[in-house]
Amino acid sequence: MNIICENIRLYRKQLGLTQTELAEKLYVTSQTISKWEKGISLPTLDNIIALSEIFSTSIDNLVKSHSAKISSGYIAIDGGGTKTEFLLFTETGDIKKRLVLEGTNPNVVGMKKALSTLKIGIDMLKSSHFEIVGIFLGIAGCAAKSNNQELSALLKAEYPRDKFLIESDITNVVHSARGIKKCVASICGTGIATFAYDGKNLTKFGGWGYLFDYSGSGFDIGRDAIRYALEYETGLKPYSILYDKVKKKHGEKIDTSVADIYKKGNDYIASFAPLVFEAYREGDTVSEKIIRKSTDHLAELINLASEKCDCGNTCIISGGLTKAKDILEKFLKENIKKDIIIIFPEFPQVYGAALKCMSLFGPTEYDEDLFDKNFKEKYPERMI
């Protein structure tokens, strides 16, 4: 059954046909083709004969294994509130395909949208001539047991033949620095989350979503920038160059378009965060206060995690805000405990997802140096 299903997909891709186009040739639905390729059902004998004619191959070729010609591949996924990154890679770290789609945090986009985006990405990577050994998904919002269980069940129904595991995206951060056994790990992206990792278990500090988190995320910093602009336009705050940057990005006065900003959502609000770092570099004191508020809160979480848990003295920080890591590090060091070492990983979070995928589904031993060398060389180039 698995052989036939895999061969239908491979031959269809070789001809450049979509599932819909193949379905039209067979007078069946595209859902039927999808079920065949996923191993949910099998084509009838009449359809196997028709498929062999369409593919210009023998029935024998259609039902026999071609595994010797198919390489093994792995899929790693890093899903956040704003974007989701997908990688297809081999055990040597050779990246075959890379794809970036919309966010998949169920708390932000909803479970239906998260599933739809994940399906699009997984299907695009599985269309390659690789036998997928395993899939690891580090998805924001999936530290919550209910989200994890629901999403796992939905993906299992879609991919019954595949081995996969879903965990929180903090797992990607924890594994993004080789050789670190225990740590505090923080994601500072559109949202914020801090965890203590004792080598086995993760303990959460913060990361309750934009309604309840105090500060430290791109959303918080972007919101504070917009709030300042509103206060300036109202006459509550003095002028700052940050106002000009916010107004230029938005394209009009802020107080006349608040409803429009609400409609555009959290991602749009978070997109103002880089302006705050930009203005700070130009000497803006308003921006300094906004950044300091966020880094003070982040330092508080890091200190608390290190005090409460046996997680060593290393703090790994990842996420979109680390593009200004020099500024983050400067302010954090003013407030975190002296013995805590801050690490900003060389590779992106999806690298950590890839290492976790290898630990779950890969060989017991593999060449880590070769993996990292190939990953570094190929990562920027394999965008679909």
N, C-alpha and C positions, 0 to 999 in steps of 0.2 A: 504493500500500500504506500509506504513512504517513498519507495523508488518511483512509482508511477507519478505520484504527486509532484515530486521534485523535478522529474523529467518534463512534465507538462509546463512547469514554470520556466525551466531552462530553455526548452525549444521555443516557447512563446517569446521569450526575451531575445533569442537569437534572430527571430524574424522581425523583431521590433514592433510586435503587436501588443496593444493594451488588452486587459481582460475583457473590456467591452467589445473591442474589435474581434477578438477570438470568439466571444459569445455569439456575435452576429453571424459569423461563418457557420456556427454549429446550431443556430436557432435555439439557443438557450439563454438564460440570463447571465449577466456579469457576476451575480451572486453565486451562481452555480460554479462558474470557473474559480471564483475565490475559494469556495468550499473544497473543490478538488485540490487546489494548490496548497491549502492548509491541512489537508488530510482529514477533513470533516466528513467527506463522502467521496465515492469513487465514480468515474464515468462508466456508463454501460458499455457493453461490447461494441454496439453500433457506434457509440461516440469514440471509443478507442480506435476503431477502424477509420472513422472520419478524421480524427486527430492525426493519425499516421499519414493520411493523404495530405492534410494541410501542412504538416511539418516536413513532408517529402522524406519520410524515413519509414523503416519497417516497424511492424508491431513489436517485433523482437527488440529493436533498439529502444522502443518507447517503454517497455516494461523491464528492461535489464538495467543493472546498476552501472553508472558512469563515474562512480566515486573516485576512481583513480585519477580522473581528470579534474576533480573538484578540490580546491584547497580549503583548509579550515579557516574560519574567520570568527571574530568576536565582535559584539556590539556593546559600546559603552555610551550611556546617556546621562547628561547633566541637565536637569530641569529646574529652572527658577521661575520667578514670577513674571519676568519680562521676556526671557528667551530660553530656548532649549537647544542644547548642542548634542549631536549624534555623531559617533565615530564607528566606522567599520575598520578593524585592524587585525593583524596577524600576531602570532605569539612572538615574533621577532620585533614587534613595535612598528611594523610597516603599515602606515595608515593608507587604506585603499579609498575610502570616501569620508568626507566630512560634510555635515549639513547643519544649518542653524535655522530653527523655526521659532514660532511664538512660544510664550511661556506655558508651563504645564503644572504650575502649582494649583491643585484643586481648590484651595482656599481663595485663590485670586481669580482664576478663570472658570471655575466650576468643573465638576467631574466629567461632564459630557465633552466639553471643549478639550480638557486635558487628554482624554482617551483618543479623541479624533486626531489631535496633533501628534501624539505618540504613534498612532497607527500609520500616519502618513510617513513619518520619519523611518520607522522600522521597515515598512514595506519598500521604501526607496532603497534602503541599504540591502535588504534581502533580495532585491532584484539582481544583484551581482552574482557571478558564478562562484559562490562560496558556500560551503556547508557551515551554517552558523552553529558553533559549539555551545554558546551561552550568551545571555544578554543580562547586563547589570544596569539598573536604572536608579540613579540617585536623584530623587525628586523632592523639591521643596514642598513642605506640607505633609509629607508622608512619614514624618516622625509620629504623627497622630495615627493610632492603631486603626481607627475606623476608615480613614482615607486609604491607608496602606492595604487593608483587607479588601475594600471595595475595588480599588484599582487593580489589585492582583487578580481578583476574580474575573474582572472584565477582560484583562489581557489574556488570561488563561483560556477564556472562551474564544478569543480571537486567534490565539496561537497555541493550540493544544499540544503540538508536537515539540515546542521549544522549551528549553530550560532557561528560566530567568529568575531574578530576585529583585525586589524593590526595597529600597531603604531611603532614609532622608538624604538630601543633598549634602548634609554635613559629613556624611561618610566619604564623599568625594574629597572634601577638604582634608580630613584626617589622613587619607592615603596619598595626598598630593606631595608629601615630603617623605622620601624614602628614609628608612632607618629610625623614624620617630615612633617609639612604642607607646608613649603616653604624652598627652598634650591637652591644652585648651585650644579649641578651634572656633573661629568666628567667621561668619559669612556677613560681609557688609556690601550688599547689593541694593536692589530696590527695597528689600526688607533686611532685617537683621536677625541673627540667631547666634547664640554662643553656647557651646557644649564643653563639658569636661569629659575626656576619654581616658579611662584607666587601663587601656589595653584590651578590654573586653566589652565594657558597657559605656554607653553615652548618657550623661546627665545634663538636662537642659536648663539653661539660665537665660531668660528672655526669649524672644522669638515668638511673641503672641499675636503678631499681625499688626497692621498699621493703626488699628483702633486702640490698641492697648500698650504697644511698645512706646517707651518714652522718647527715645532718640537713638541715633547711631546709624541710620540707614540713608540710602539715597532719597527715599521718599521723605524722610524727616528733614533732611537738609534742603531738598527742593521746596518742600512746603514752607520752611522757615524763610526761604528767599522770596517766595511769592507773598507770604505774610508781611515781610518787611516792605515790599513794594506797595502793598495795599495801605500799610500804615503811613508810608511816605506820602502817597497820593491823598490820604485823608488829613495829613498835617500833624500826625502823631510822632513821626520820626524825622530827623534831619536828612539831608541829601547824602547819598553814597553812590559810588560808581556802580555798585551792584544793581541799583535801580535801572540804570541805562541798559545794562546787560539783560536783565529780566524783560524789560519792555521790548527791547530789540528782538529777542527770541520769540516772545509771544505775538509781536506784531501790532499791538495796540495797548491802550491803557488797561490796567489790570482790573480796576474797580468797576469798569463797565462790562466786563466779560467773565465775571466769576462763575456764572452758570455754565459757560462754555468750558472752563477749566475743569469743573466737576464732571462734566460729560466725558471729557477726554481721559479721565481716570488716573490711577496711581502711577502708571508708567510715564505719562506725560509730566506729572508733577515731579517725579524723580529725575526726569531729564534736565531739570534746572540745577541739579546739584553741581555739575561740573563748572557752572558759572561762578559758584561760591568759591571754589578752589582757585579759579582763574582770577577773580577779584582779589582774593587774599594775596596771591603772588604779586599783585600790583599795589599792595600796601593798604587794602581796605580793612578798616577796623570792624565794621559791621559783619563782614564775612568771617573775620577771625572769631568773633563771638559765637557765630552759628556753628563753626567747625569745632570750637572748644566745647560747646555744649554737647555735641555728639561724641567727641572723643572722651570727654569726662565720663559719660554714661557707659561707653564701651569699656573703658578702663575699670570702671566699677564692677561690671559683669565679669571681666577677666580675673580681677583680684578675688572676687567672691568664688568663682569656679575653682581657682587654684587653692583657696583656703578650705573649701568644703570637700574636695575630692582628691584622691591620690592620683594626680594626673601630671606629675613632673613639673618642670619649670619652663617648658616651651609653649609658646602661643603661635599657632598658625592662623594667619589672617588672609582671607580670599574674598573675591567679589569685585564688583565694578568700581567701588570706591578706592581700591588699591592702585588704580591708575595714578592716584596722588599719594602713593605710599610714603614718600618723603615727608609730606605734611602730616599724615596720620601718625607715622612713627615719632615725629618730633613731639607732638602733643601727648601721645600715649605715654611716652617715657617720662613725662612729668608727673604721671599719676599712677602708673602700674608699679607693682612691687619691684624692687631693684634687681632681684635675681631672676626675673622672668625674661626669657630671650624671645624676641619677636622674629618670626619668619614669614616672609612673603614668598610663597612658592614660585620657583622658576617656571613651572608649567601651569596651564590652566586647570580648573577644577575637573574637566572631563578626563584629564590624565589620571587623577585619583580614581575616577570611575573605572578607567581602563585597568589600573592595577588591582582594584577590587574584583573586577571581572576575571582577571587572570588568577587571582587567589581562589576564586570559587570554581572556575570551569577549566582553567589552563592546566598544563603539565605541572607535576610536583616541583620540578626544577626547570628554570629557563635562564637564558643569558640576560641578566638585568642590565648590564652595561650596553649590550647590543640593542636591547629594547629601547633604552633611553636615547641612544645615539640616533636610531632610526626615527623615533618619535619626534625628536628635536628637528631633524632634517626634513621630515615629511609633513609635520603638522600644519604649517601655514599654506601648503600647496594643494591640499586635497579637498578643496571646497567644491561642492556640486554646483 
